[in-house]
Amino acid sequence: MKEKSDINFWFIGTGDFAAALLPKLAGNLSFSRIITRTPSKASRGLKEEITPVERAATEIGFKPSRTPLLVSDASIRNDFFKNKPDGIFVIDFGEKITDPFLAGTRLGCLNIHPSLLPKYRGAAPIQRALENGESRIGVTLFHLTEEMDAGPIIHQISEEISIEADYTEIMNRAAVLGSELANEWLRKIVIDPDQVITRPQDQEAATNAPKILKSESHQSFNIAAKLLHNRVRAFCSNPGVWVPFRGKRLKLIATYPLEEASASPEVGEIIGRHDGLPVVKCKEGAIVLKRVQPEGKRIMDGTDWVNGSRIKTGDIME
C-alpha cells in the first residue's frame, strides 16, 4: 500500500473556486503538476490576465502549465503517459475532460462541486443557490464521468448559511468544506481503499445552474425584496447588480430584505430609514440599501449615499 506522501495527483483548474481550493488541497495532497488555461489576449495597453488558479499556484510556489485546449495538447498528453499520476483533481476548469485523462489513472478524475449534487449542476452552482434563497451550503466530492457533474458521489457535506452571506463568503467556505472532504477521502484510501464506497446520483432530481449572464446585472425594484437581495449577494463578485438612478447606474453592494413596508407606496419609493439606512419599496416587501456604489464613485455606506445625494423620504428611485 502506498503511503500518503507517495500518492501523486495532478490539479487541473481555472476559476475562482478552484483557486480557493488549491492551497487548501496542496497542504495535504501531493501535486506533481498543475494545469490551467492560457491567459486571454490582453487588450492594447493592458497586461495579460492570468487565471485565478495560476495566481494561486504561484503564491504557493508552483509554476503551472498553461493550455488553450487540454484535449489537443500533445505536450501534456505525452507527459501524462510518461509520468502518469495516481489521480487527477479537475475543478472549475471550463472544458470537458475526456480520455486518456478521464479513465487513465488508478484513482480516476475527481471533482469538488459546491452544491449538493444532483442539485445545481453546471457553471454557477453557488450563485444560483443563493439566488434561489437556499438556506444551506452544500459540497460534493465525486468521480467525473462523460456527463457533466453526473458521476458517482464519494461524499457530501452541508451546513446552514446566513441570509446575508454573499458569493465570496460562501465560495471560500465551500473551499474549506471541499478540502475537508478530500482529506477524509485521502485518509481512507491510504488506510483501507475498501472504505470508499460511492453511490450513483439520482438523475431525476438533477437541477441546472446555468452561467451568469452579464445582462443579469441590470435589476429593478419591481420584484420581491428577497429576490433582489438574493441576486445582490449572488452576483456581487461578477457581474454585480445595478439599478438606474438619475440617469446613471447605482450598484447595489450589500442589502437586506424587509417583510413589511408602508401602506401602498409606489415601487422604487424611498419609504424611510432603517438604522439610518435608506429603505426602498419593492414589488413585495422593501429592501435596505446597506452599501452602494454610484457610477464613477467609490463604494459607500447607504446613509452617506442618501445624505450626499440629498434623497428624502417619498423620492422615487428610477
C-alpha positions in Angstrom: 0.0 0.0 0.0 1.3 3.4 -0.9 1.9 5.9 1.9 0.1 9.2 1.7 3.2 11.1 0.7 3.7 8.8 -2.3 0.2 9.4 -3.8 0.7 11.7 -6.8 -2.0 13.9 -8.2 -2.4 16.4 -10.9 -4.6 19.5 -10.4 -6.5 20.9 -13.4 -8.5 24.1 -12.8 -9.1 27.7 -13.9 -11.6 29.8 -11.9 -12.1 31.3 -8.5 -13.4 28.2 -6.7 -10.5 26.1 -8.0 -8.1 28.9 -6.9 -9.7 29.0 -3.4 -9.4 25.2 -3.1 -5.8 24.7 -4.5 -3.8 26.0 -1.5 -6.0 24.1 0.9 -5.7 20.8 -1.0 -1.9 21.4 -1.5 -1.4 21.3 2.2 -2.3 17.6 2.4 -2.1 16.3 -1.2 1.0 16.0 -3.4 0.6 17.7 -6.8 3.2 16.9 -9.4 1.6 19.1 -12.0 -0.9 22.0 -12.0 -2.6 22.8 -15.3 -4.7 25.9 -16.1 -5.9 27.9 -19.1 -3.7 30.0 -21.2 -4.4 33.7 -20.4 -6.7 35.5 -22.7 -5.1 38.0 -25.0 -4.6 41.4 -23.4 -6.2 44.5 -24.8 -4.0 47.3 -26.0 -2.2 48.9 -23.1 -3.3 46.2 -20.6 -1.4 43.4 -19.0 -2.1 39.8 -19.8 -4.7 38.5 -17.4 -3.7 35.2 -15.8 -6.2 32.8 -14.4 -7.1 32.7 -10.7 -5.6 29.2 -10.5 -2.3 30.4 -11.9 -2.2 33.3 -9.4 -3.0 30.9 -6.5 -0.4 28.4 -7.7 2.3 31.0 -8.0 1.6 32.2 -4.5 2.2 28.7 -3.0 5.3 28.1 -5.1 4.1 26.2 -8.2 4.7 27.1 -11.8 1.5 25.8 -13.6 1.3 24.6 -17.1 -0.9 26.6 -19.5 -3.1 25.1 -22.2 -5.6 26.6 -24.6 -7.3 23.2 -25.0 -6.4 20.2 -22.9 -7.8 17.6 -25.2 -5.5 18.5 -28.1 -2.4 19.5 -26.1 0.3 17.0 -27.2 2.8 18.0 -24.6 0.5 17.4 -21.7 -0.7 14.1 -23.2 2.8 12.9 -23.6 3.7 13.8 -20.1 0.6 12.0 -18.8 1.7 8.8 -20.4 5.3 9.1 -19.3 4.6 10.3 -15.7 1.1 9.1 -15.1 -0.4 10.4 -11.8 -2.4 8.3 -9.4 -5.4 10.6 -9.7 -6.5 14.0 -11.1 -8.5 16.7 -9.4 -10.4 18.6 -12.1 -12.1 21.7 -10.6 -13.8 24.7 -12.2 -11.8 24.2 -15.4 -14.3 25.1 -18.2 -13.5 22.2 -20.5 -15.0 18.7 -20.8 -12.4 16.1 -19.7 -12.0 13.1 -21.9 -9.7 10.1 -22.2 -6.8 9.5 -21.6 -7.3 11.7 -18.6 -10.8 10.7 -17.6 -10.2 6.9 -17.1 -6.4 6.7 -17.3 -5.4 6.7 -13.6 -6.0 4.2 -10.8 -7.9 6.7 -8.6 -9.7 8.4 -11.5 -10.7 12.0 -12.1 -12.2 13.7 -9.1 -14.2 16.9 -8.7 -15.2 19.0 -5.8 -18.5 20.7 -6.7 -20.0 23.5 -4.5 -23.6 22.1 -4.3 -25.4 19.0 -3.0 -25.4 17.1 -6.3 -27.5 16.4 -8.3 -28.8 19.9 -7.5 -27.2 22.8 -9.2 -25.2 21.0 -11.9 -23.4 23.5 -14.2 -21.3 26.6 -14.3 -22.8 28.7 -11.4 -23.9 26.4 -8.5 -23.2 28.9 -5.7 -24.7 31.9 -7.4 -27.9 30.1 -8.4 -28.3 28.5 -5.0 -28.0 32.0 -3.4 -30.4 33.5 -6.0 -32.9 30.8 -5.1 -32.6 31.6 -1.4 -31.2 28.2 -0.3 -30.6 28.1 3.4 -27.7 25.6 3.3 -24.4 25.4 1.5 -23.5 22.0 0.1 -20.3 20.5 -1.3 -19.9 17.2 -3.1 -16.8 15.1 -3.8 -17.4 12.8 -6.8 -15.8 11.0 -9.7 -16.0 12.6 -13.1 -17.8 10.9 -15.9 -18.5 12.0 -19.5 -21.8 13.6 -18.5 -21.4 16.9 -16.7 -21.5 16.8 -12.9 -23.3 13.4 -13.1 -20.6 11.0 -11.7 -20.9 8.8 -8.6 -20.8 10.5 -5.3 -18.0 9.8 -2.8 -19.1 12.1 0.0 -21.2 15.2 0.7 -21.4 17.8 3.4 -23.6 20.8 4.1 -24.2 23.5 6.7 -26.6 26.4 7.3 -25.8 29.8 5.9 -26.8 33.3 6.9 -29.3 35.3 4.8 -26.6 37.9 4.5 -23.8 35.6 3.3 -22.7 36.6 -0.2 -21.0 34.7 -3.0 -17.4 35.4 -1.9 -18.0 34.3 1.6 -19.8 31.1 0.5 -17.2 30.2 -2.1 -14.4 30.5 0.5 -16.4 28.4 3.0 -17.2 25.8 0.3 -13.4 25.5 -0.4 -12.8 24.8 3.3 -15.5 22.1 3.3 -14.3 20.7 0.0 -10.8 20.3 1.2 -12.1 18.5 4.3 -13.9 16.0 2.1 -10.8 15.4 0.0 -8.6 15.0 3.1 -11.0 12.4 4.6 -11.1 10.6 1.3 -7.4 10.5 1.1 -7.1 9.2 4.6 -9.5 6.4 3.8 -7.7 5.3 0.6 -4.4 5.2 2.4 -5.7 3.2 5.3 -8.2 0.9 3.5 -9.5 1.6 0.0 -12.5 -0.7 0.7 -13.8 2.0 3.0 -14.5 4.3 0.0 -18.0 3.4 -1.3 -19.6 5.6 -4.0 -23.3 5.9 -4.8 -25.0 7.0 -8.0 -26.7 10.3 -8.4 -30.5 10.4 -8.7 -30.8 11.7 -12.2 -34.4 12.6 -11.9 -33.6 15.0 -9.1 -31.0 16.9 -11.1 -31.3 20.7 -11.5 -29.3 23.1 -13.6 -27.1 26.1 -12.6 -26.5 28.0 -15.8 -23.8 30.6 -16.3 -24.5 34.1 -15.0 -25.1 36.4 -17.9 -23.8 40.0 -17.9 -27.4 41.2 -18.7 -28.5 39.8 -15.3 -26.6 42.7 -13.6 -29.4 45.1 -14.5 -32.1 44.7 -11.9 -35.2 46.5 -10.7 -37.1 47.2 -7.5 -40.2 45.8 -9.4 -39.5 42.3 -8.0 -39.8 40.8 -4.5 -37.3 42.3 -2.0 -36.0 38.8 -1.1 -35.2 38.0 -4.7 -33.5 41.3 -5.3 -31.4 40.8 -2.1 -30.5 37.3 -3.1 -29.4 38.5 -6.5 -27.2 41.2 -5.0 -25.4 38.6 -2.8 -25.2 36.0 -5.5 -23.8 38.3 -8.2 -21.7 40.5 -6.0 -18.4 39.2 -7.4 -19.5 39.1 -11.1 -21.3 40.7 -12.8 -22.6 42.8 -9.9 -26.1 44.3 -9.6 -27.1 47.8 -10.6 -30.3 49.8 -10.8 -30.9 53.1 -12.7 -30.7 56.3 -10.6 -30.9 59.8 -12.0 -29.8 58.6 -15.4 -26.8 56.7 -14.1 -26.1 53.3 -12.6 -26.2 52.7 -8.9 -24.5 49.5 -8.0 -26.0 47.6 -5.0 -23.2 46.2 -2.9 -24.9 45.0 0.2 -28.6 44.9 1.1 -31.1 43.4 3.5 -34.8 42.5 2.8 -37.7 43.6 5.0 -41.0 41.9 5.0 -43.2 44.9 5.9 -43.5 48.2 4.1 -45.7 51.3 4.5 -49.2 51.1 3.0 -49.4 51.1 -0.8 -46.3 53.1 -1.7 -45.0 53.2 -5.2 -42.4 50.7 -6.3 -39.0 52.3 -6.0 -40.1 54.8 -3.4 -37.8 55.7 -0.5 -40.1 54.9 2.3 -37.9 55.7 5.3 -34.8 54.7 7.1 -33.7 51.5 8.9 -30.9 52.2 11.4 -30.2 55.3 9.4 -30.0 53.4 6.1 -32.4 54.1 3.2 -35.3 51.7 2.6 -36.8 51.2 -0.9 -40.2 49.7 -1.7 -40.1 46.7 -3.9 -43.0 44.9 -5.6 -43.1 42.7 -2.5 -41.7 44.0 0.8 -38.9 46.5 0.9 -35.1 46.5 0.8 -32.5 48.2 2.9 -29.5 49.6 1.0 -26.6 49.0 3.3 -23.8 49.7 0.8 -23.9 51.2 -2.7 -21.6 52.4 -5.4 -22.7 55.4 -7.6 -21.4 55.3 -11.1 -17.8 56.6 -11.2 -17.5 56.8 -7.4 -16.3 54.7 -4.5 -18.3 52.2 -2.5 -20.1 54.0 0.3 -22.4 53.4 3.2 -26.1 53.7 2.3 -26.5 56.6 4.8 -23.7 58.6 3.3 -25.0 58.0 -0.2 -28.6 59.1 0.6 -27.4 62.2 2.5 -24.8 63.2 -0.2 -27.4 62.7 -2.9 -30.0 64.8 -1.0 -32.5 62.0 -1.2 -35.6 62.2 1.1 -38.5 60.0 2.0 -41.0 59.9 -0.8 -38.5 60.3 -3.6 -38.7 57.6 -6.3 -35.7 55.6 -7.5 -35.7 55.4 -11.3 
